[in-house]
Amino acid sequence: MLRVHFTAEDFARVRFAPRPSPVAELHAALTMLGAPHEELLFGRWRGRLLRALPGAAGPLADLVPGGSPPSFLDVLGETREEGFALLREARPELVRSELERVYAGRGVAPPWIRGLHEGDAGAWRVLERAQRAAYETVLAPVWPLVQDLHRAEFTRHALTVAERGLGAALAERAPGSRLRDGVWEWPGDTAVRRKVRLAGRGLVLLPTFHWRGGPLVQDPPGRPVVLALPAGRGLPLAAPDGGPPEEALAGILGRTRAALLHALSDGPRTTTDLARRLGVSNATASAHTQALRTAGLLTTTRTGRSVHHERTPLGTLLTS
């Protein structure tokens, strides 16, 4: 069982990653490629990508001789370049200890891995070339969809926190889990069996659309803990009917609330104007604006007898 221990300070430092992380999502996808989960649903996806991966991506397999990757690969970054830069900033002692851990009892490591262990610049270039090659094959073709799905998950979390509180939002991220006495407990058959003590560092929730196992824990010393959590149905099945990616937002907010946000794209509107554009009653439009306002997606200003609604920056981000 995974147990995440919070202090009072940590509850004020829980945040949901505002955007997907390319390097973290790539590592989740590569982990899924080598995992046996849900072969019936993901087998075709695995087969297609394994056939398409270029030879330049091959060295990445050397990093997981026993199926467990070294923890220095656990980085965030909102762009691919930022993620790669964070990898290069890994502490040399962490790189050495993690490579020794994953190769313990597994024979002689390949030359480039030994170079990475010694801090050789050429070995780091091998790693970066391999990751870039894998990214272009695995993630680049679907990255716009990853971004749309992430916006939908971000919205789901914001609405749940606004309407039901943080405890409910955490439990919703992991069905079967519960928050009790400052400890977030996960079901007993998760892939991770450990205790994680936040100790004031806070927690970042990062949805991943390529991994279907238990939570992937990033626990770097002195930095916030990151939980990469499986989200939705998983990317390979995200749009089986070929529907447009923007349907994801409507699937979370509901079509009327999503349409209401889109109706505010050209500026503030009154409740009556929104009701007319959406084809609903004033009372219905008012109820939807109240829910969106509670979630931080719009603001309301009263001028005399008129009430005007306007998207917040977050509301604009989710509909852009």
C-alpha positions as CSV (number, residue, x, y, z in Angstrom):
1,M,0.0,0.0,0.0
2,L,1.2,3.5,-0.7
3,R,0.8,6.0,2.1
4,V,1.5,9.7,1.6
5,H,1.9,11.5,4.9
6,F,0.9,15.2,5.0
7,T,1.8,17.9,7.5
8,A,-0.6,20.9,7.9
9,E,1.9,22.8,5.8
10,D,1.7,20.3,3.0
11,F,-2.1,20.7,2.6
12,A,-1.5,24.3,1.5
13,R,1.2,23.1,-1.0
14,V,-0.8,20.6,-3.0
15,R,-1.0,21.7,-6.6
16,F,-2.1,20.2,-9.9
17,A,0.5,20.6,-12.7
18,P,-0.9,23.4,-14.9
19,R,0.5,21.8,-18.1
20,P,1.7,18.4,-19.1
21,S,5.4,17.6,-18.8
22,P,6.9,16.2,-22.0
23,V,9.8,14.3,-20.5
24,A,7.8,12.9,-17.7
25,E,5.1,11.8,-20.1
26,L,7.7,10.3,-22.4
27,H,9.1,8.2,-19.6
28,A,5.6,7.1,-18.6
29,A,5.0,6.0,-22.3
30,L,8.3,4.1,-22.4
31,T,7.5,2.4,-19.1
32,M,4.2,1.3,-20.6
33,L,5.9,0.0,-23.7
34,G,7.8,-2.5,-21.5
35,A,4.9,-3.4,-19.2
36,P,2.4,-6.2,-19.6
37,H,-0.6,-4.3,-18.5
38,E,-3.9,-4.6,-20.5
39,E,-2.4,-6.3,-23.5
40,L,-5.8,-6.7,-25.2
41,L,-6.3,-2.9,-25.3
42,F,-2.7,-1.7,-25.6
43,G,-1.0,-4.5,-27.5
44,R,-1.6,-2.9,-31.0
45,W,-0.3,0.4,-29.7
46,R,2.8,-1.2,-28.2
47,G,3.5,-3.2,-31.4
48,R,3.1,-0.1,-33.6
49,L,5.5,2.0,-31.6
50,L,8.1,-0.7,-31.0
51,R,8.3,-1.2,-34.8
52,A,8.5,2.5,-35.4
53,L,11.2,3.4,-32.7
54,P,14.4,4.3,-34.5
55,G,17.7,2.8,-33.6
56,A,18.9,6.0,-32.0
57,A,16.4,5.4,-29.2
58,G,17.8,2.0,-28.4
59,P,20.2,3.1,-25.6
60,L,17.2,3.9,-23.5
61,A,16.6,0.2,-22.9
62,D,20.0,0.0,-21.2
63,L,18.7,2.3,-18.4
64,V,16.1,-0.3,-17.3
65,P,17.9,-3.7,-17.2
66,G,15.5,-4.9,-14.6
67,G,12.4,-2.9,-15.5
68,S,13.0,-0.2,-12.9
69,P,14.4,3.1,-14.2
70,P,16.9,5.2,-12.3
71,S,15.3,8.0,-10.3
72,F,17.4,10.8,-11.8
73,L,15.2,10.5,-14.9
74,D,12.3,11.9,-12.7
75,V,12.1,15.5,-13.9
76,L,9.3,17.8,-14.8
77,G,9.6,20.9,-17.0
78,E,6.8,22.4,-19.1
79,T,8.8,22.0,-22.4
80,R,11.0,19.3,-23.8
81,E,14.1,21.5,-23.6
82,E,13.4,22.4,-20.0
83,G,13.1,18.7,-19.1
84,F,16.3,17.8,-20.8
85,A,18.1,20.6,-19.0
86,L,16.8,19.4,-15.7
87,L,18.2,15.9,-16.5
88,R,21.6,17.4,-17.1
89,E,21.5,19.1,-13.7
90,A,21.1,15.8,-11.8
91,R,23.6,15.5,-9.0
92,P,26.5,13.3,-10.0
93,E,26.3,11.3,-6.8
94,L,22.6,10.6,-7.5
95,V,23.4,9.4,-11.1
96,R,26.1,7.1,-9.9
97,S,24.1,5.6,-7.0
98,E,21.0,5.0,-9.2
99,L,23.0,3.4,-12.0
100,E,24.6,1.1,-9.5
101,R,21.2,0.3,-8.0
102,V,19.6,-0.7,-11.3
103,Y,22.6,-2.7,-12.4
104,A,23.2,-4.5,-9.1
105,G,23.6,-8.2,-9.8
106,R,22.9,-7.7,-13.6
107,G,26.3,-8.1,-15.1
108,V,28.5,-5.5,-16.8
109,A,26.9,-2.3,-17.9
110,P,27.3,-1.1,-21.6
111,P,30.2,1.3,-22.2
112,W,27.9,4.4,-22.5
113,I,26.2,3.6,-19.2
114,R,29.7,3.4,-17.6
115,G,30.5,6.7,-19.2
116,L,27.3,8.2,-17.7
117,H,28.4,6.8,-14.4
118,E,31.7,8.7,-14.7
119,G,30.0,11.9,-15.9
120,D,31.3,11.7,-19.5
121,A,29.8,14.4,-21.7
122,G,29.6,12.1,-24.6
123,A,27.5,9.7,-22.7
124,W,25.0,12.4,-21.8
125,R,24.8,13.3,-25.5
126,V,23.9,9.6,-26.2
127,L,21.1,9.8,-23.7
128,E,19.8,13.1,-25.1
129,R,19.8,11.8,-28.7
130,A,18.0,8.7,-27.6
131,Q,15.3,10.7,-25.8
132,R,14.8,13.1,-28.6
133,A,14.5,10.2,-31.1
134,A,11.9,8.5,-28.8
135,Y,10.0,11.7,-28.3
136,E,9.6,12.3,-32.0
137,T,8.2,8.8,-32.5
138,V,6.1,8.3,-29.3
139,L,4.9,11.8,-28.2
140,A,5.3,14.4,-31.0
141,P,2.4,13.0,-33.1
142,V,0.0,13.0,-30.1
143,W,1.2,16.0,-28.1
144,P,-1.7,18.3,-29.0
145,L,-4.1,15.7,-27.8
146,V,-2.1,15.2,-24.5
147,Q,-2.4,19.0,-24.0
148,D,-6.2,18.9,-24.5
149,L,-6.6,15.9,-22.2
150,H,-4.5,17.6,-19.6
151,R,-6.7,20.7,-19.7
152,A,-9.7,18.5,-19.1
153,E,-8.1,16.8,-16.1
154,F,-7.1,20.2,-14.7
155,T,-10.6,21.4,-15.0
156,R,-12.0,18.2,-13.4
157,H,-9.7,18.7,-10.4
158,A,-10.5,22.4,-10.1
159,L,-14.2,21.8,-10.1
160,T,-14.0,19.0,-7.5
161,V,-11.8,21.1,-5.1
162,A,-14.2,24.1,-5.5
163,E,-17.4,22.0,-5.0
164,R,-16.3,19.2,-2.6
165,G,-12.9,20.1,-1.1
166,L,-9.3,18.9,-1.4
167,G,-10.0,15.5,0.3
168,A,-12.6,14.6,-2.3
169,A,-10.4,15.8,-5.1
170,L,-7.5,13.6,-3.9
171,A,-9.8,10.5,-3.5
172,E,-11.1,11.1,-7.0
173,R,-7.6,11.0,-8.5
174,A,-7.2,7.5,-7.2
175,P,-10.5,5.5,-6.9
176,G,-10.5,3.4,-3.7
177,S,-8.0,5.7,-1.9
178,R,-8.9,7.8,1.1
179,L,-7.5,10.7,3.1
180,R,-7.6,9.9,6.8
181,D,-5.7,11.6,9.7
182,G,-3.3,13.3,7.4
183,V,-2.4,10.2,5.4
184,W,-3.5,9.5,1.9
185,E,-3.9,5.8,1.6
186,W,-4.0,3.9,-1.7
187,P,-5.4,0.5,-2.5
188,G,-3.4,-2.5,-1.4
189,D,-2.5,-3.8,-4.9
190,T,-0.8,-0.6,-6.2
191,A,2.5,-1.0,-8.1
192,V,4.2,1.0,-5.3
193,R,4.3,-0.2,-1.7
194,R,6.0,2.5,0.4
195,K,5.6,5.4,2.7
196,V,6.2,8.9,1.4
197,R,6.6,11.7,3.9
198,L,6.1,15.1,2.4
199,A,7.6,16.9,5.4
200,G,6.5,20.3,4.3
201,R,7.7,20.0,0.7
202,G,4.2,19.8,-0.8
203,L,2.8,17.6,-3.5
204,V,2.4,18.0,-7.3
205,L,-0.3,15.9,-9.0
206,L,0.6,15.1,-12.6
207,P,-1.8,13.2,-14.8
208,T,-0.3,10.8,-17.3
209,F,-2.1,9.5,-20.3
210,H,0.3,6.7,-21.3
211,W,0.7,4.7,-18.0
212,R,-2.0,2.4,-16.7
213,G,-0.4,0.9,-13.6
214,G,-0.1,2.4,-10.1
215,P,1.2,5.9,-9.3
216,L,4.7,6.8,-10.4
217,V,6.4,8.5,-7.5
218,Q,9.1,11.2,-7.9
219,D,10.6,11.9,-4.4
220,P,13.6,14.1,-5.0
221,P,15.4,15.3,-1.8
222,G,14.5,18.9,-0.8
223,R,11.9,19.2,-3.6
224,P,8.1,18.7,-3.8
225,V,7.0,15.1,-4.3
226,V,5.4,14.4,-7.7
227,L,2.8,11.7,-8.2
228,A,2.2,10.8,-11.9
229,L,-1.3,9.4,-11.9
230,P,-3.1,7.4,-14.7
231,A,-5.8,9.7,-16.1
232,G,-9.0,8.9,-18.0
233,R,-9.0,6.0,-20.4
234,G,-5.4,6.4,-21.5
235,L,-4.2,8.1,-24.6
236,P,-4.3,5.2,-27.1
237,L,-8.1,4.9,-26.4
238,A,-8.7,8.7,-25.9
239,A,-10.7,9.2,-29.1
240,P,-11.8,5.8,-30.5
241,D,-14.5,7.4,-32.6
242,G,-12.2,9.9,-34.1
243,G,-14.0,12.8,-32.3
244,P,-12.3,16.2,-32.0
245,P,-10.0,16.8,-29.0
246,E,-12.1,19.7,-27.8
247,E,-14.8,17.2,-26.8
248,A,-12.6,16.4,-23.8
249,L,-13.5,19.7,-22.1
250,A,-17.2,19.3,-22.7
251,G,-16.9,15.8,-21.3
252,I,-15.7,17.2,-18.0
253,L,-17.6,20.5,-17.7
254,G,-20.7,19.4,-19.5
255,R,-21.6,20.7,-22.9
256,T,-23.6,23.7,-21.6
257,R,-20.8,25.0,-19.3
258,A,-18.2,24.4,-22.0
259,A,-20.3,26.3,-24.5
260,L,-20.8,29.1,-21.9
261,L,-17.1,29.5,-21.5
262,H,-16.7,29.6,-25.3
263,A,-19.5,32.2,-25.5
264,L,-17.3,34.6,-23.4
265,S,-14.4,34.4,-25.9
266,D,-15.1,37.9,-27.3
267,G,-15.7,39.6,-24.0
268,P,-18.0,39.9,-21.0
269,R,-21.7,39.1,-21.4
270,T,-24.8,39.4,-19.2
271,T,-26.7,36.4,-17.8
272,T,-29.6,37.2,-20.2
273,D,-27.3,37.3,-23.2
274,L,-25.7,34.0,-22.3
275,A,-29.0,32.4,-21.8
276,R,-30.1,33.6,-25.2
277,R,-27.0,32.3,-26.9
278,L,-27.2,28.9,-25.2
279,G,-30.9,28.5,-25.6
280,V,-31.6,28.1,-21.8
281,S,-33.5,30.0,-19.2
282,N,-31.9,32.8,-17.2
283,A,-32.0,30.7,-14.1
284,T,-30.2,27.8,-15.8
285,A,-27.5,30.2,-17.1
286,S,-27.1,31.7,-13.7
287,A,-26.6,28.3,-12.1
288,H,-23.9,27.4,-14.6
289,T,-22.1,30.7,-14.1
290,Q,-22.1,30.2,-10.4
291,A,-20.5,26.8,-10.7
292,L,-17.9,28.1,-13.1
293,R,-17.2,31.1,-10.9
294,T,-16.7,28.8,-7.9
295,A,-14.2,26.8,-9.9
296,G,-12.3,30.0,-10.7
297,L,-13.1,29.9,-14.5
298,L,-15.0,33.2,-14.6
299,T,-15.7,36.3,-12.7
300,T,-18.9,38.2,-12.2
301,T,-19.3,42.0,-11.9
302,R,-22.6,43.8,-11.1
303,T,-23.2,47.3,-12.6
304,G,-26.5,48.7,-11.6
305,R,-29.1,46.0,-12.4
306,S,-26.9,44.3,-14.9
307,V,-24.6,41.3,-14.1
308,H,-21.6,40.7,-16.5
309,H,-19.6,37.5,-16.6
310,E,-16.0,37.3,-17.9
311,R,-13.5,34.5,-18.2
312,T,-10.6,34.3,-15.9
313,P,-7.1,33.6,-17.3
314,L,-7.6,30.0,-16.3
315,G,-10.9,29.9,-18.1
316,T,-9.2,31.3,-21.2
317,L,-6.4,28.8,-20.9
318,L,-8.8,25.8,-20.8
319,T,-10.7,27.0,-23.9
320,S,-7.7,28.1,-26.0
